[in-house]
Each structure stands twice: as C-alpha cells, then as structure tokens.
Amino acid sequence: MTILFRQTHELEAETDEYLDLIIQGGLLYRQGVKCYLEHRFEEFEARLLELRSVEQRGDTLRRSIESKLYLQTLIPESRGDVLGLLESADEVLNLITSTLLHFSTEHPELPDNLNPLFFDLADNAIASVEAMVGGCRAYFRDLSAVRDHISRAQGLREEVNRLAETYVRAIFKLDLHLSHKSQLRYFVAHTERIAEDADDVCDRLAIAAIKRYV
C-alpha cells in the first residue's frame, strides 16, 4: 500500500470529505430522477435543492484543498496530478447538478413506458461516478487497487452508451413530434455524458497512477 497523504492528515480528511460529496451528489441525482419519473415533483425539487447545496460545498472544499497544496507546498511531486483530478472530478459533480437542473427548468415529458429504461441509464451513469470516486480514493491510499476501479468505470460507461442508444432508438419509433423527440434525446445525451466524463477522469487517474509507480 502506498499512502500519498501520510503526513498531511488534514488534507487527507478534506479530500475524503470532497469525494464523499461527489457520492452524495450522485445519490441525490439518482433519487431526483426517480422522483421525477414517478411524478413526485415536490420531492424532486427538494432533491435538486440538496444537490445544489452539495455542489456549492464541494466548490468551497476543493478551493480549500487547492490552497493548502500550494501555500503549504504539500506533496510537490504529485501536486499537479492531484489538482487535475480534483478539478476534473468537480466538473463531473457540476454536470450531475446541471443535468438535474435541466429537468426542473424544462420539465420534459418522458414516455412512462420507457421510464424503467431511463432510470437504468441514470443509475448506471451514477454507478460509473461511484467507480471513479473509488479509483480516486485508491490513488491516495492503495495504488494497486486503482486499476480495478478504472475497469469498472469503463465497463459501466459502455453499458450507459448501450442504454442511451436503446432509449433514443425507442423514442424515435414513438408517435411524438420531432421537437419532443429531440428534447428527449438531449436529456439522454446529458445523462450519458456523466458516465463519459467520469471515464475521462479515470483516464487522467490511470496516467497519474503510472507516474507514481515510476
């Protein structure tokens, strides 16, 4: 086991809390989508409000971590990689929030018969984010475990791509206006992008892990 933050316990605690916020954000997104699909819109808005608060807390915490890395000259040999991972992971949390916000602002009418498929899409997208977070934790604590998390995230991203294509093919077979179909495709694309961005973080993570092995 190779521990990156061996003598920087405060930084380790903040990084753990930040990664916890990403997990919490994913859970709120998953719950929010479920509420929306079940037409429980007041509960949906409550989840969105919580998610936006989590995102704001994440931004504050990320800036605190970045300041400590620079001002206290901590882990100088890995600082650039850690900063890059935090920033790219933050983009995933921001995307999760903005995607759920689009549901609130546009209020799309999703076909009820396809709701189980859409929830599977959202669920797998968030699972890929959870795998990404697992990989980031492993990077800080146990490099040997990073690859397994990355492989899981990649597999989930492929499943998300498959589900997204299946959903889009299904909606374009329905008797809906083209504008409605295009709107639904837009929501599918944003949900799919969550998994793709998580996979991009894992690409960065793989390179960072290799550099620590060298």
C-alpha positions in Angstrom: 0.0 0.0 0.0 1.3 3.4 -1.0 -0.3 6.3 1.0 0.0 9.7 -0.6 -1.1 11.8 2.4 0.9 10.0 5.0 1.8 13.2 7.0 -0.9 15.5 5.9 -3.9 14.3 7.8 -6.0 17.5 7.5 -5.6 17.4 3.7 -6.5 13.7 3.7 -9.7 14.4 5.7 -10.7 17.2 3.4 -10.1 15.1 0.3 -12.2 12.3 1.7 -15.0 14.7 2.5 -14.8 16.1 -1.0 -15.1 12.6 -2.5 -18.0 11.9 -0.1 -19.8 14.9 -1.5 -19.5 13.5 -5.1 -21.0 10.2 -3.9 -23.8 12.2 -2.1 -24.4 14.2 -5.2 -24.8 11.1 -7.3 -27.2 9.6 -4.8 -29.3 12.8 -4.8 -29.3 12.7 -8.6 -30.4 9.1 -8.6 -33.2 9.9 -6.1 -34.2 13.0 -8.0 -34.6 11.2 -11.3 -36.7 8.5 -9.6 -38.9 11.1 -8.1 -39.3 12.9 -11.5 -40.2 9.7 -13.3 -42.8 8.9 -10.7 -44.3 12.4 -11.0 -43.4 13.3 -7.4 -42.3 16.8 -8.4 -42.2 18.4 -4.9 -39.8 15.7 -3.7 -37.8 16.1 -6.9 -37.3 19.8 -6.3 -36.2 19.0 -2.7 -33.5 16.7 -4.0 -32.4 19.3 -6.5 -32.1 21.9 -3.8 -30.0 19.5 -1.7 -27.8 18.7 -4.7 -27.1 22.3 -5.4 -26.1 22.8 -1.8 -23.7 19.8 -2.1 -22.2 21.3 -5.2 -21.6 24.6 -3.5 -20.0 22.8 -0.5 -17.8 20.9 -3.0 -16.6 24.0 -4.7 -15.7 25.6 -1.3 -13.9 22.4 -0.2 -12.0 22.0 -3.5 -10.7 25.6 -3.2 -9.5 24.9 0.4 -7.6 21.8 -0.7 -6.0 23.6 -3.6 -4.9 26.4 -1.4 -3.3 24.0 1.1 -1.5 22.2 -1.7 0.0 25.5 -3.0 0.5 27.5 0.2 1.9 24.7 2.3 3.9 23.1 -0.5 2.4 19.7 0.1 3.2 16.6 -2.0 5.0 18.7 -4.6 5.9 15.7 -6.8 2.2 14.8 -7.2 0.5 18.2 -6.7 -0.2 18.8 -10.3 -1.9 15.4 -10.8 -3.9 15.8 -7.6 -5.1 19.2 -8.7 -6.0 17.9 -12.1 -8.0 15.0 -10.6 -9.9 17.3 -8.2 -10.8 19.8 -11.0 -12.0 17.1 -13.4 -13.9 15.3 -10.7 -15.5 18.7 -9.8 -16.7 19.0 -13.4 -18.5 15.7 -13.0 -20.3 16.9 -9.9 -21.2 20.2 -11.7 -22.6 18.2 -14.7 -24.7 16.0 -12.3 -26.2 19.1 -10.8 -26.8 20.9 -14.1 -28.4 17.8 -15.7 -30.9 17.5 -12.8 -31.5 21.3 -13.0 -32.5 21.0 -16.7 -35.3 18.6 -15.6 -36.6 21.4 -13.3 -36.3 24.2 -15.9 -37.6 22.3 -19.0 -39.9 19.8 -17.3 -39.7 17.2 -20.2 -42.5 14.7 -20.7 -40.8 11.3 -20.7 -42.8 8.4 -22.0 -44.0 6.4 -19.0 -43.4 3.1 -20.8 -39.7 3.9 -21.2 -39.2 5.1 -17.6 -37.5 1.9 -16.4 -35.0 2.2 -19.3 -34.3 5.8 -18.5 -33.8 5.0 -14.8 -31.4 2.2 -15.7 -29.5 4.7 -17.8 -29.3 7.2 -14.9 -28.4 4.5 -12.4 -25.5 3.2 -14.4 -24.2 6.7 -15.1 -24.1 7.4 -11.4 -22.5 3.9 -10.8 -19.7 4.9 -13.1 -19.2 8.1 -11.0 -19.0 5.9 -7.9 -16.4 3.7 -9.5 -14.5 6.9 -10.4 -14.5 8.0 -6.8 -13.4 4.6 -5.7 -10.4 4.9 -8.1 -9.5 8.4 -6.7 -9.6 7.0 -3.1 -7.4 4.1 -4.2 -4.9 6.6 -5.8 -4.4 8.3 -2.4 -4.3 5.1 -0.4 -3.6 2.0 -2.4 -2.3 2.3 -5.9 -2.7 -1.4 -6.6 -6.5 -1.1 -6.4 -6.8 1.8 -8.9 -6.9 -0.4 -12.0 -10.0 -2.4 -10.8 -12.0 0.8 -10.2 -11.0 2.1 -13.6 -12.0 -1.1 -15.3 -15.4 -1.0 -13.6 -16.0 2.7 -14.6 -15.1 1.8 -18.2 -17.5 -1.1 -18.2 -20.3 1.0 -16.8 -19.7 3.7 -19.4 -20.0 1.1 -22.1 -23.3 0.0 -20.6 -24.5 3.6 -20.4 -23.7 4.1 -24.1 -25.7 0.9 -24.9 -28.7 2.0 -22.8 -28.6 5.5 -24.3 -28.7 4.2 -27.9 -31.5 1.8 -27.0 -33.6 4.7 -25.4 -33.0 7.0 -28.4 -34.0 4.3 -30.9 -37.1 3.7 -28.8 -38.2 7.3 -28.7 -37.8 7.8 -32.4 -40.2 5.0 -33.0 -42.9 6.7 -30.9 -45.6 8.9 -32.3 -44.2 12.1 -31.0 -43.4 15.5 -32.5 -39.8 15.7 -33.8 -39.2 18.6 -31.3 -40.3 16.4 -28.4 -38.0 13.5 -29.6 -35.1 15.9 -29.9 -35.6 17.2 -26.4 -35.7 13.7 -25.0 -32.5 12.9 -26.9 -30.9 15.9 -25.4 -31.7 14.6 -21.9 -30.3 11.2 -22.8 -27.1 12.8 -24.1 -26.6 14.8 -20.9 -27.1 11.7 -18.7 -24.8 9.7 -21.0 -22.2 12.5 -20.7 -22.0 11.9 -16.9 -20.5 8.5 -17.4 -18.3 9.7 -20.2 -16.9 12.5 -18.1 -16.3 10.0 -15.2 -14.5 7.8 -17.7 -12.3 10.8 -18.7 -11.4 11.3 -15.0 -10.4 7.7 -14.9 -8.1 8.2 -18.0 -6.4 11.0 -16.1 -6.3 8.8 -13.0 -4.6 6.0 -14.8 -1.8 8.3 -16.0 -1.4 9.8 -12.6 -1.1 6.3 -11.0 1.5 5.2 -13.6 3.6 8.3 -12.7 3.6 7.4 -9.1 4.8 3.9 -9.9 7.7 5.1 -11.9 
